[in-house]
Amino acid sequence: MRALRTTLCTWFGSGLFPFASGTAGTIATIPLVLLLWWQGSLLLHAAVTILVTLVGLWAAADAEQIFGKKDPGQVVIDETAGYLLATIGMTFSWPNLLLSFLLFRAMDIIKPFPARRLEDLRGSWGIMLDDLVAGLYANLLMRLGLYLWGLSP
């Protein structure tokens, strides 16, 4: 069971990349985002986002013990959940993919309120929630930007 949790919380090993593991985890999520956009179902995208979040809460529960530190960089399922949230309700286009990626990574690094505070929560809640907030901010900023440019999400 520990091997399964490690595989999932590192998003199939992408979190083991030697540097910028959060970026690597986000990149490893792109095929799933593209598949969900291709399916074109908002309900499916929302369901997968919720499922990945719940799996992340479970998988990351022991991550601090496994990796020996709080919010270990190897755990990137939080980036997966956050990036799925950042892309929910968007339609496929290469500019949308690039913009959502850049906005999510920026929000994940900047951690605007209340994301930074949520990191202080114990265990997997602190690991997961800050990235979900980053994903929500990225989604809202992208929608605002597309609206101002006269484009639809």
VOVO-48964 format. One record per atom (N, C-alpha, C): x, y, z. Coordinates in pm, whole numbers, padded with zeros to 5 digits, always signed. Each point is the difference from the previous one (the first is absolute). Layout:
N
XYZ/...
This chain:
153
+00083-00119+00000/-00083+00119+00000/+00087+00125+00000/+00113-00006+00069/+00089+00116+00005/+00056+00033-00139/+00030-00103-00079/+00051+00023-00136/-00107+00067-00086/-00125-00040+00015/-00109+00062-00075/-00015+00147+00039/+00004+00026+00130/-00011+00139+00046/+00116+00085-00054/+00120-00054+00002/+00117+00073-00049/-00013+00026-00150/-00044-00101-00074/-00017+00016-00145/-00102+00109-00030/-00109-00001+00072/-00105+00100-00024/+00040+00138+00046/+00058+00012+00120/+00032+00134+00049/+00113+00064-00080/+00084-00081-00064/+00104+00056-00088/-00049+00009-00145/-00128-00019-00020/-00066-00002-00130/+00082-00082-00100/+00008-00129+00035/+00066-00102-00082/+00148+00029-00021/+00061+00057+00104/+00144+00022+00000/+00045+00136-00049/-00091+00081-00052/+00042+00131-00052/+00054+00091+00110/-00045-00021+00123/+00048+00079+00112/+00143-00034+00042/+00054-00106-00056/+00137-00040+00032/+00101+00067-00092/-00048+00086-00091/+00090+00075-00087/+00096+00079+00088/+00129+00006-00035/+00099+00058+00092/-00014+00149+00030/-00070+00076-00081/-00023+00141+00029/-00136+00040-00056/-00057+00106+00053/-00130+00052-00045/-00105-00112-00005/-00010-00075+00109/-00091-00114+00000/-00147+00043-00017/-00037+00117+00052/-00136+00049-00019/-00031+00027-00146/+00095+00054-00069/-00016+00023-00144/-00007-00133-00074/+00086-00095+00039/-00002-00132-00062/-00134-00069+00022/-00054+00012+00122/-00131-00059+00028/-00111+00065-00080/+00009+00131-00019/-00101+00070-00081/+00011-00044-00146/+00121-00011-00051/+00020-00047-00138/-00055-00141-00016/+00021-00084+00101/-00049-00138-00006/-00152-00008+00003/-00065+00108+00037/-00146+00006+00004/-00059+00042-00135/+00081+00057-00086/-00049+00050-00129/-00073-00106-00082/+00050-00125-00011/-00077-00099-00077/-00140-00023+00054/-00016+00002+00133/-00133-00016+00058/-00088+00120-00032/+00056+00120+00007/-00076+00120-00035/-00044-00006-00147/+00091-00037-00087/-00035-00009-00142/-00110-00104-00024/+00008-00113+00069/-00103-00103-00013/-00135+00053+00048/+00000+00072+00111/-00126+00055+00052/-00056+00108-00091/+00088+00083-00055/-00047+00101-00095/-00056-00067-00125/+00066-00106-00045/-00045-00072-00119/-00139-00060+00023/-00023-00051+00122/-00131-00055+00034/-00107+00109+00001/+00041+00121+00037/-00091+00114-00006/-00111+00000+00103/+00017-00075+00108/-00104-00007+00102/+00045+00072+00127/-00068+00108+00031/+00028+00073+00123/-00022-00090+00122/-00106-00080-00004/-00031-00090+00111/+00112-00103+00020/+00051-00057-00108/+00109-00097+00011/+00126+00067+00054/+00031+00119-00049/+00118+00073+00046/-00012+00030+00150/-00117+00041+00043/-00023+00028+00143/+00012-00129+00082/-00056-00109-00050/+00006-00127+00073/+00143-00050+00013/+00078+00011-00106/+00140-00043+00004/+00079+00089+00096/-00027+00129-00001/+00067+00093+00092/-00029-00037+00144/-00125-00028+00031/-00038-00041+00136/+00064-00133+00035/-00002-00094-00093/+00060-00131+00026/+00150+00011+00026/+00070+00077-00082/+00145+00017+00020/+00027+00070+00134/-00084+00094+00036/+00016+00068+00130/-00017-00099+00115/-00103-00082-00006/-00022-00099+00105/+00112-00103+00006/+00043-00046-00117/+00113-00094-00005/+00125+00067+00055/+00019+00128-00033/+00114+00074+00052/-00001+00013+00150/-00117+00026+00057/-00010+00009+00146/+00038-00133+00064/-00042-00109-00062/+00034-00133+00051/+00148-00032-00022/+00047+00020-00123/+00136-00039-00036/+00106+00082+00073/-00029+00128+00022/+00098+00088+00064/-00003-00007+00152/-00092-00078+00054/-00015-00006+00146/+00128-00043+00071/+00074-00090-00059/+00124-00049+00060/+00124+00061-00065/-00018+00093-00089/+00113+00053-00078/+00105+00065+00088/-00043+00070+00102/+00097+00068+00087/+00086-00102+00074/-00057-00115+00035/+00079-00106+00062/+00088-00069-00104/-00053-00027-00117/+00076-00069-00105/+00121+00080-00042/-00018+00131-00021/+00109+00084-00052/+00072+00079+00109/-00049-00006+00123/+00071+00057+00113/-00002+00151+00012/-00101+00067-00058/-00011+00145+00017/-00144+00044-00027/-00033+00120+00046/-00134+00055-00020/-00015+00044-00145/-00113-00032-00058/-00033+00032-00140/+00118-00029-00093/+00039-00127-00009/+00117-00036-00081/-00020+00033-00147/+00106+00048-00063/-00006+00038-00141/-00032-00115-00093/+00029-00121+00043/-00028-00117-00085/-00150-00024-00017/-00079+00051+00092/-00145-00016-00008/-00054+00104-00097/-00050-00048-00115/-00049+00092-00102/-00145-00028-00040/-00066-00093+00067/-00141-00023-00031/-00082+00125+00033/+00054+00084+00089/-00066+00128+00028/+00007+00092-00120/+00111-00002-00074/+00009+00076-00124/-00097-00055-00104/-00013-00133-00002/-00094-00061-00094/-00142+00048+00027/-00042-00007+00125/-00135+00045+00036/-00018+00148-00028/+00101+00080+00036/-00008+00144-00022/-00006+00036-00147/+00081-00069-00082/-00001+00030-00143/-00130-00047-00066/-00055-00111+00048/-00131-00041-00051/-00105+00106+00030/+00006+00058+00119/-00094+00106+00036/+00026+00125-00085/+00125+00030-00027/+00034+00117-00081/-00055-00012-00142/-00017-00121-00049/-00041-00020-00140/-00147-00038-00015/-00069-00013+00110/-00140-00043-00009/-00084+00108-00069/-00086-00046-00091/-00088+00092-00071/+00065+00073-00115/+00126-00033-00030/+00070+00062-00113/-00012-00091-00122/+00013+00058-00116/-00002-00080-00122/+00143-00016-00050/+00018-00104-00081/+00134-00027-00049/+00046+00106-00100/+00117+00050+00027/+00080+00076-00096/+00140+00002+00059/+00100+00008-00087/+00137+00005+00051/+00024+00125+00084/-00054+00117-00038/+00016+00116+00088/-00065-00022+00137/-00118-00062+00004/-00065-00027+00129/+00085-00095+00085/+00060-00100-00064/+00085-00093+00073/+00121+00071+00058/+00064+00081-00081/+00119+00072+00046/-00035+00103+00108/-00105+00077-00023/-00039+00103+00097/-00043-00062+00133/-00077-00107-00006/-00043-00064+00125/+00120-00057+00075/+00096-00056-00072/+00121-00053+00063/+00078+00113+00069/+00024+00109-00073/+00077+00111+00057/-00071+00065+00118/-00129+00021-00012/-00076+00061+00110/-00001-00091+00123/-00019-00130-00022/-00001-00090+00115/+00136-00004+00068/+00107-00011-00077/+00133-00005+00061/+00028+00130+00075/-00040+00114-00057/+00022+00130+00066/-00077+00005+00132/-00127-00041-00002/-00081+00004+00122/+00053-00099+00104/+00050-00113-00046/+00055-00100+00092/+00128+00050+00065/+00076+00078-00072/+00126+00054+00055/-00028+00122+00089/-00085+00090-00048/-00033+00122+00075/-00082-00031+00125/-00092-00096-00013/-00089-00040+00109/-00076+00117+00061/-00088+00063-00080/-00079+00112+00055/-00095-00049+00109/-00039+00094+00085/-00091-00032+00111/-00123-00073-00051/-00042-00102+00067/+00048-00061+00123/+00091-00121-00022/+00053-00016-00121/+00078-00120-00032/+00117-00022+00096/+00077+00104+00026/+00117-00016+00087/-00040-00045+00140/-00111+00053+00049/-00048-00040+00134/-00046-00145+00002/-00057-00046-00110/-00049-00137-00004/+00114-00101+00005/+00119+00041-00042/+00117-00088+00009/+00029-00040+00144/-00043+00082+00095/+00027-00027+00141/-00088-00110+00058/-00104-00039-00072/-00085-00109+00049/+00083-00128+00007/-00039-00088+00087/+00076-00123+00020/-00031-00103-00108/+00102-00079-00031/-00016-00116-00087/-00040+00034-00142/-00079-00088-00057/-00034+00012-00142/-00088+00122-00030/-00074+00050+00100/-00081+00121-00022/+00090+00118-00033/+00109+00016+00073/+00094+00108-00027/+00072-00017-00132/+00021-00124-00040/+00066-00028-00127/-00094+00034-00117/-00126-00039+00012/-00093+00009-00113/-00068+00137-00016/-00044+00060+00109/-00089+00115-00012/+00065+00124-00060/+00127+00025+00028/+00062+00120-00057/+00005-00008-00153/+00019-00119-00054/+00004-00014-00146/-00139+00010-00062/-00100-00044+00074/-00137+00017-00050/-00037+00148-00006/+00042+00077+00099/-00023+00144-00003/+00076+00062-00117/+00124-00042-00021/+00077+00050-00115/-00071-00033-00131/-00056-00120-00009/-00074-00039-00120/-00125+00084-00020/-00070+00029+00109/-00119+00084-00009/+00036+00141-00047/+00104+00058+00060/+00045+00133-00043/+00041-00001-00147/+00074-00102-00042/+00044-00007-00139/-00120-00007-00094/-00100-00079+00037/-00120-00014-00082/-00072+00134-00011/-00017+00068+00113/-00070+00129-00001/+00077+00107-00077/+00131+00002+00017/+00083+00097-00075/-00005-00028-00150/+00002-00127-00036/-00007-00035-00141/-00135+00042-00060/-00106-00026+00074/-00133+00042-00047/-00008+00151-00017/+00055+00073+00097/+00000+00145-00008/+00080+00047-00121/+00118-00056-00019/+00083+00036-00115/-00068-00030-00133/-00060-00117-00010/-00069-00036-00125/-00119+00092-00023/-00072+00035+00106/-00115+00091-00011/+00047+00138-00050/+00109+00049+00059/+00049+00132-00040/+00050+00001-00144/+00047-00114-00049/+00044-00012-00140/-00115-00033-00094/-00121-00014+00057/-00117-00029-00082/-00007-00144-00047/+00067-00090+00074/+00002-00141-00036/-00080-00080+00102/-00042-00119-00039/-00070-00086+00095/+00099-00102+00055/-00026-00045+00123/+00092-00097+00061/-00003-00130-00074/
